[in-house]
């Protein structure tokens, strides 16, 4: 296949390019012009396309000609709402226009679990869970990614596009060993909100492999998948493995999940009483945002296996080894703690 990958220089992008190359595909890698090309490990194995999708030039159209699929990973992850809308939504609109001009129809989009209505999730979050219905109470990332999904779905319906949306859970790996959902990082302490809470983790190598597999498989067309390696890893365990493997000097402090939720609710009520609608709270103290980051749920990954036969190529032990570059089997369990035991 000839594949064009946007956001190729990013955390997930670099591994996704590698995954496609390992499967024998030809890759056009889209990166911003200002990127340091010496940081790209596969620079001599791809056709490099230097374009800023927010303001694309003619090179993008040329690169899209005769490609079999477009894997769209580029998106804004920081900055103001306006910044993220431009980086995610405007950039996607420009890409879709270029695809229309050259007749490209196959698109695989990197979505996110942030588009779900976490406050309405009860027990299990899967592909059938409701999407966010209080969108503008959420953060800029959730808003921008929700709109990005909406416009690609409208495009697919309008032109008969062959669309697949993959919504990864928390992506972790060598460059990002600790995910935000594990707990609150205060520097000397990691406050683990809900220590036995399951984490929807996907290692960057596994996630990249999933994008390649879904792009190849005809049964993925028209489907939406959550990309989660397993939900068997708990927040307390993951944070402990991170601290031990990274040799970071900090300690874990467990906090019951209900206490964090109650604290966020109390902060919102206090702000409303004191400041009315003009009060602003840190994101972690906004109840709907708190739930989207720390709510306890199950995260089944059966749909990917059932539809396209995909399973993560690396288990949790192997992912620890890949992340921390160890050559011996890494213990799965965190250091001994006084937390109660649990069963799956």
Secondary structure, 3 states (H helix, E strand, C coil): CEEEEECCCCHHHHHHHHHHHHCCCEEEEEECCCCCHHHCCCHHHCEEEECCHHHCCHHHHHHHCCCCEEEECCCCCCCCHHHHHHHHHHHHHHHHHHHHHHCCCEEEEECCHHHECHHHCCCECCCCCCECCCHHHCCHHHHHHHHHHHHHHHHHHHHCCEEEEEEECEEEECCECCCHHHCEECCCEEEEECCCCECCEEEHHHHHHHHHHHHHCHHHCCCEEEECCECCCEHHHHHHHHHHHHCCCCEEEEECHHHHHHHHHHHHHHHHHHHHHHCCCCHHHCHHHHHHHHCCCECCCHHHHHHHCCCCCCCHHHHHHHHHCCCCCCCCCCCCCCCCCCCC
